Amino acid sequence: MSETLQATDVTATAAATFIAAVSLSDADLLAETAAAVREAGAALRERFGEVVPYDTREELMSALAANDDTALGILRPRLTGLRPDAGWVEDELDGGALPSGEWWVVDPAEGNVKHLHALPEWAVTATLVRDNQPVLTVVHLPLTDQTYTALAGAGAHLDGRPLHVSRTADLGLGVVATSQARPDEDADVVRRVGSSITAMLFDALVVRVAVPATLHLVNVAAGRLDAFWQFAGARADLLPGALLVAEAGGRISDAEGRPWTPQSAGFLAAAPGVHAQAVSTLSR
């Protein structure tokens, strides 16, 4: 009898958790997501410090996986508890459209290789996508304890303070950035990246080139950078920043100025005043 009662209690608790999760508003869900991402970031911060040596690709992949597993051990149960029916994108390098419904798109260690090299440019991100539209996102920078958040239709924020893209109206006065989408990129994409950097060196004031994409995109949302572009790319490195920039008043498109989707071959996020000029430069 006691075992039956115990099982019933567990079932009731699980049901109550499910009902509570489903009843959360998107604003409440964002707050809970941010708490989970910050907890995962704290765990990765504990692992940060010395350069992690590796001599082979296998050793590199093992070190990357160890960081991912540390963060995912916190994120997966926490986020699944918030949205039990939401799908989970297993590979942060995946691209393209998702099936209908809700999906968690998570990068447990965005800029993971920077973490291994004891460089500060890395983050933890989680984005809820609903019918292929990002609904909310959290980008946490553990080393500076900064948390960027965006909720569709409700703006973008840094630690609760509203974000706004820059007012720059001349690309020639602008600071712009690009990123390498993934290692071992297709040769045609590599050549296109190279030619686009050359074009921007002629047209913009300063060009930055570094990974990861998300850290450039939070700077566009905050008005520190005027534009970011990338060819190819994955959902996990573009969706968080795309929502942040859009909610901060920026323009999101493909590199030719058309509406951007995760299937697009190019991506551009820019302040409205330089968007058309950036499209012109990248289309040459």
Solvent accessible surface area in square Angstrom, and as a share of the most:
residue,aa,sasa,rsa
1,M,180,0.80
2,S,83,0.53
3,E,142,0.64
4,T,85,0.50
5,L,102,0.51
6,Q,121,0.54
7,A,58,0.45
8,T,77,0.45
9,D,88,0.46
10,V,96,0.55
11,T,90,0.53
12,A,59,0.46
13,T,88,0.51
14,A,59,0.46
15,A,48,0.37
16,A,60,0.46
17,T,71,0.42
18,F,83,0.35
19,I,115,0.58
20,A,57,0.44
21,A,4,0.03
22,V,79,0.46
23,S,84,0.54
24,L,48,0.24
25,S,58,0.37
26,D,43,0.22
27,A,58,0.45
28,D,71,0.37
29,L,0,0.00
30,L,24,0.12
31,A,60,0.47
32,E,74,0.33
33,T,0,0.00
34,A,6,0.04
35,A,38,0.29
36,A,0,0.00
37,V,0,0.00
38,R,97,0.36
39,E,79,0.35
40,A,0,0.00
41,G,0,0.00
42,A,35,0.27
43,A,26,0.20
44,L,0,0.00
45,R,95,0.35
46,E,144,0.64
47,R,115,0.42
48,F,52,0.22
49,G,38,0.36
50,E,153,0.69
51,V,86,0.49
52,V,53,0.30
53,P,120,0.75
54,Y,65,0.25
55,D,132,0.69
56,T,65,0.38
57,R,128,0.47
58,E,127,0.57
59,E,81,0.36
60,L,28,0.14
61,M,103,0.46
62,S,71,0.46
63,A,17,0.13
64,L,32,0.16
65,A,46,0.36
66,A,40,0.31
67,N,2,0.01
68,D,22,0.11
69,D,92,0.48
70,T,41,0.24
71,A,0,0.00
72,L,41,0.20
73,G,53,0.51
74,I,35,0.18
75,L,0,0.00
76,R,87,0.32
77,P,80,0.50
78,R,85,0.31
79,L,0,0.00
80,T,59,0.35
81,G,28,0.27
82,L,22,0.11
83,R,30,0.11
84,P,49,0.31
85,D,125,0.65
86,A,18,0.14
87,G,21,0.20
88,W,33,0.11
89,V,13,0.07
90,E,129,0.58
91,D,65,0.34
92,E,46,0.21
93,L,85,0.42
94,D,59,0.30
95,G,36,0.35
96,G,19,0.19
97,A,51,0.40
98,L,17,0.08
99,P,83,0.52
100,S,95,0.62
101,G,33,0.31
102,E,37,0.16
103,W,55,0.19
104,W,1,0.00
105,V,1,0.01
106,V,6,0.03
107,D,7,0.04
108,P,3,0.02
109,A,2,0.02
110,E,9,0.04
111,G,12,0.11
112,N,16,0.08
113,V,57,0.33
114,K,30,0.13
115,H,5,0.02
116,L,4,0.02
117,H,74,0.33
118,A,32,0.25
119,L,77,0.38
120,P,79,0.50
121,E,66,0.30
122,W,3,0.01
123,A,0,0.00
124,V,0,0.00
125,T,0,0.00
126,A,0,0.00
127,T,0,0.00
128,L,0,0.00
129,V,2,0.01
130,R,75,0.27
131,D,86,0.44
132,N,45,0.23
133,Q,120,0.53
134,P,25,0.15
135,V,15,0.09
136,L,0,0.00
137,T,0,0.00
138,V,0,0.00
139,V,0,0.00
140,H,2,0.01
141,L,28,0.14
142,P,2,0.01
143,L,66,0.33
144,T,84,0.49
145,D,93,0.48
146,Q,51,0.23
147,T,5,0.03
148,Y,3,0.01
149,T,22,0.13
150,A,1,0.01
151,L,26,0.13
152,A,52,0.41
153,G,78,0.75
154,A,56,0.44
155,G,20,0.19
156,A,2,0.02
157,H,52,0.23
158,L,9,0.04
159,D,73,0.38
160,G,62,0.60
161,R,141,0.52
162,P,87,0.55
163,L,16,0.08
164,H,130,0.58
165,V,19,0.11
166,S,20,0.13
167,R,237,0.86
168,T,34,0.20
169,A,73,0.56
170,D,66,0.34
171,L,6,0.03
172,G,32,0.30
173,L,122,0.61
174,G,0,0.00
175,V,40,0.23
176,V,0,0.00
177,A,0,0.00
178,T,1,0.01
179,S,3,0.02
180,Q,103,0.46
181,A,15,0.11
182,R,59,0.22
183,P,84,0.53
184,D,114,0.59
185,E,34,0.15
186,D,81,0.42
187,A,59,0.46
188,D,92,0.48
189,V,33,0.19
190,V,81,0.46
191,R,155,0.57
192,R,83,0.30
193,V,31,0.18
194,G,35,0.33
195,S,68,0.44
196,S,6,0.04
197,I,35,0.18
198,T,70,0.41
199,A,14,0.11
200,M,0,0.00
201,L,112,0.56
202,F,162,0.68
203,D,42,0.22
204,A,12,0.09
205,L,110,0.55
206,V,71,0.41
207,V,26,0.15
208,R,115,0.42
209,V,83,0.48
210,A,43,0.33
211,V,42,0.24
212,P,9,0.05
213,A,3,0.02
214,T,0,0.00
215,L,23,0.11
216,H,9,0.04
217,L,0,0.00
218,V,3,0.02
219,N,28,0.14
220,V,0,0.00
221,A,0,0.00
222,A,25,0.19
223,G,26,0.25
224,R,118,0.43
225,L,4,0.02
226,D,10,0.05
227,A,0,0.00
228,F,0,0.00
229,W,0,0.00
230,Q,0,0.00
231,F,5,0.02
232,A,25,0.19
233,G,14,0.14
234,A,4,0.03
235,R,20,0.07
236,A,2,0.01
237,D,15,0.08
238,L,5,0.03
239,L,4,0.02
240,P,0,0.00
241,G,0,0.00
242,A,8,0.06
243,L,11,0.05
244,L,0,0.00
245,V,0,0.00
246,A,49,0.38
247,E,44,0.20
248,A,6,0.04
249,G,44,0.43
250,G,13,0.12
251,R,116,0.42
252,I,44,0.23
253,S,3,0.02
254,D,7,0.04
255,A,1,0.00
256,E,59,0.27
257,G,32,0.30
258,R,141,0.51
259,P,119,0.75
260,W,39,0.14
261,T,61,0.35
262,P,27,0.17
263,Q,115,0.51
264,S,30,0.19
265,A,73,0.57
266,G,3,0.03
267,F,1,0.00
268,L,0,0.00
269,A,0,0.00
270,A,0,0.00
271,A,0,0.00
272,P,69,0.43
273,G,34,0.33
274,V,0,0.00
275,H,6,0.03
276,A,77,0.60
277,Q,67,0.30
278,A,0,0.00
279,V,24,0.14
280,S,67,0.43
281,T,4,0.02
282,L,11,0.06
283,S,61,0.39
284,R,175,0.64
